[in-house]
């Protein structure tokens, strides 16, 4: 009698506890699978729009992108560069007697490379170019997903239209490279995001990427006029100095724009002031950035002290990197200093 009831209950009891649990797990698992499939489908669609065969576009660091340009044939771009501004007559004599020192010979290759990059246009067929563009988009929007090569989403970032490539006249890929530095450097990213947020302000808004390109143009002008030679010689770097001056000028613009409640109507005047500062007071701008970075480093909560960008050499491979001056910038600051 006792054996029979045991035979009937024991086979039924073991399945009971597992049934609800697998059902619940299967429900969650199916939901997760559905979400994952949907997520992957979005990435696949984006891959098609981006011209990729499969998979999301990976982020690219500034150094990796720089290495690409160091090893790429830029001979056609180099033909267009003019390392320094041509001076004649009294202006040439005064510059020789009282002007800044010449850039050291060992740094001229790095200068020429920079200027060659500035003559290099955005190429849809270059995977590195596309990765640079996608990285800027992802870091500014804090998005895991990329975006189509063309579209109004670029206007939301502060380009003039659906194709960022049309806004790079006069700065070429160097305009994007300096944006890449801004968003991929761990100490610069918080500043970049702060400026980007300000650019989206209801009344103080401005086109972030166009402003960035204009600042790159000012930095290049200062380089070609040899206003940065003393600092480059002191640090034995060119690209790092250009990047730091770019960030320092953007920081200065941000502080004035925010504290004095500037609007897009003030952009021409502010760019004119920045042009003066980048040429006549680059050391002052760089010291301001250095102070900002130092304060930011002290206030970081993670306790990990990152090296200051003012002490980081972009030429990690030990190769000479030359920024060549842009010959006659294609896009001038119209009238007074204005956005492109």
N, C-alpha and C positions, 0 to 999 in steps of 0.2 A: 504493500500500500504506500509506504514511504518512498519507495524507489520510483513509482509511477509518476507522482506529482513532480518529483525532482527532474524526471526526464522531460516533462512538458514545460516547466518554467525556465530551466537553465538555458535551453537553446534559444528561448525568446529574449531573455534578459541581456545577453551580450550585445545583440544588435541595437538595443534601445539607446544606450548612451552615445554610440558613434553616430547615429542617424542625424540628430539635430546638428551636431558639430560639422560633419562633412557638408551638410546642406548649407550651413552658414558660410563655411569656407568657400564652397563652390560659388555661392552668391557673390561674395566679395571678390573672389578670384576672377569671376566672369566680368564684374564691373571694372576691375583693374585692367583686365585684358582689353576690354572695350575702349577704355580711356587710352591705354597704350597704343592700340591700333589707330585710334583717332589722331593721337599725337604724331605717330609715325607717318600717317597719311598726309598731315599738314606739312611735315618736313619733306616728304616726297614731292608734294606739289611745289614747294618752294625750290626744291632742287631742280625741278623742270624749268621753273621760271628763271632760275639763276643760270641755267645752261649746264647744270651738273648732271652727271649720270645717276648718282645715288648718294644718299647720306647728307647730313648737314655740313655746312662750311665751317671748318675749325677756325678758332681765333688765331691771330698771328701776333707775335711780339714785335716790338720796334727793332730789336737786334736781328731777328730773323729776316724781317723785311729789308733792313739795311744790308744784310749779307747778300740778299738776292740782287740788290742793285750793284753791290761791289763786284759781283761775279757775272753780271749781265753786260752784254755788248751795248754800250751807250755811245758808240762812236759818232752816230748821226746827231745825237743830242749835244755832244761835246763840241761839234763844229759850230753850234749856235751860241755858245757861251762867250761872255766877255768878263774876264775875271775882275777887272777894276774899271772905274769910270775914267774915260779919257779927259785929260785936262790939257789946255793949251795956254801959251803965253804966260802972263803974270800969275794966273791961277795955278798953273803947273809949278812955277817957281816957288810960290808961297807954300804950296802943299809939300814940296820937296824940303823946304827949309824949316817949316813950322808944323807940318802936318803929322799925323800919327805914324808910328814905325811901319815898315813893310812887314807883311806876313812872312814868317820864317820859311825857308825853302822846303823843309821837311813837312810843312803843313799845307803846302799849296796843292798837293794831290787830293787831300781831303776837301779842301775848298772847292776844287774843280769838280769833284764828284757831286757835291751838294748842288752846285749850279747846273750840272748835267741832269740831275734828277728833276730840277725845276723846269727843265726843258722837255721832260718826258711826259707825254699825255696819258690819260687813263685808257687802258687797253682792255676791252672785254675778253680778249683771248688769253690774257695773262692771268693765271690762277692767283698769283700773289697779289696782283692789283685788286682782284675781286675780294680776296680775303681781307685786305686792308679796309676796303669799303664796308664789308660786312661786320668787321670787328668794331669799327667806329659806330655803326648803327646799334649793334648789340650792347656796347658799353654805355652809350648815351641813353638808350631806352631801357637799360637793365633787362633786356629780353633774352631769353634762351634761343629764341627763334630768329632766323635771318629774315631777309625781305627780298622782294623782286629787285632786279637791277634797275628798272625804271618805275617811276610812280610818284604819286603825290606825297608819299611818306617821307621823301627826301626834303620836300618843302617844309614839313613839320620839324625837321632837324635844322633848318635854316639855310638850305640851298635855294636858289632862285626858281628852279623848276624841277621837272621830273628826272633830269639827267645831271648828276653832280659833275660830270666831266666838263660840262660847258662853263662851269664857274672856276675852273682851275687855270685859266689863261694868265700867264705871268708867274705862276708858281708851280704849275704842273703837279707831278706826284709829290713834290716836296710839301705842297699844301696839305695833302692827305697824310703824309708821313709825320708832320708836326701834330696834326690832330691825333694820329695814332699814338705818338709819344705821350700826349696829354692824357689819353684815356687808359693807356696800358701801364704807365708808371704808377706804382702803388701809392706814392705820396702826392702825385699830381691829380689822380682820379677824383678825390673828394672836391678839389677846387674846380675841376672841369665840370662836375655834376652841379656844383653850386652856381657856376656861371650859366650852365645850360638851363637850370631852373629859373634863374633871373630872366633869361632870354624868352621864357614862356609867360612872363608876368603880364597881367591884364593891360597895364598902361606903360610899363617900362620895357616891353618886349623889343627884341631885335633879332635879326637872322644870325643865329649862332655860327653856322658854318661859313657864311659869307664874311662875318667879322673875323673869324679865324684865318681865312685866306688873306684878308687885308693885312692882318698882323704879320703873317708870313712874308708878305710882300715888303713890309717895312723893315723886317729883319734882314731880308735879302739886299735891300737898298743899302742898309748900314754896312753889310759885309762888303759890297762892291765899292763903297766909298772908303773902305779901309778903316772904318770907325771901330771895328771889333778886333783889329790886328793885335793891339796891345794885350787884350784879355786872352785872345787865342794863343798868343806867344807865351803868356804867363802860365796858362794851363796846359799848353802843348796839345790842344784839342781845337777842333773847329765845330764839328757837328754838335757836340755837347753844349758848346757855348751858344750856338744858334737855337737849340731847343730850350735852353734855360732863358735866353732873352725873350723868346716867343712866350714862354709861360709867364715871365716877369711882366711883360707888356700886357698880357691878358689879365693878370692879377691887378695891375694898375688900372686898367679900363674898368674892371669889375668893381673895384673899390670906389672909384669916382662915380660910376654909373649908379651904383646902389645908394651910396651915402648922399649924393646930390640929386637923386631922383631924376636922372636923365632919361630922355626918350630918344626914339630913333631920329628925331629932328636935330639932336645934338651930336649925332655920330660923326659928321664931317669935322667939326671943331675938335672933338676928342681924338680922332685919328690924326689930325694935324699935330696935336700936342704929343701924341705917342711917337709920331715920326721924329719930332725934335728930340724926345727923350732917348729913343733908340740910337740916334746918331751922336748926340752930344752928352748924354748921361747914361750910357749903358751900364757902367759900373754901379751907379746908384740904383738902377732898376734891379740888377742882379743881387745886390746886397739886400734889397727889400724882399726878394723872393727867398733868399737864404734865411732871413729872419722868420718869414712865414713858415718855411719848411721846418725850421728848428722848433718853433712853437707848436706846430702840428704834431711833430714827432714826440714832444714831451707829453702832449695831451692824449696820445693814443692809448686806448684801453688794453690792447692786446699785449703790451709789454715787449713787443718785438721791435727793436730799433732798426729801421731800414736805412741804408746809406743815403746821404743827401744826394739829390740829382746833381748838385754842384760839384760832387766829388766822383761821379760816375763817368767813366770813359766809354764813349760809344764804340771806340775802336778796340774791341776786345780781342779781335783776331790778330792784333799787332800790325795790321796792314795800314798803309797810308790811305786816308779817305780825304778826297779833295772836293771842296765845294767850289764850283766855278761860278762866277758872277753871272747873273742873268743878263744877257744882252738886251738892252732896251725892253723894259717890261711891256708886255703887250697891252696891259690894261693900266692906264694911269688913274690916279686919284683925280676925278673930274673936278674942275674948278678948284675949290679948296679940297681938303681931304674928304672923300665921300666913300660910301660903300660901293663896291664894284657893281 
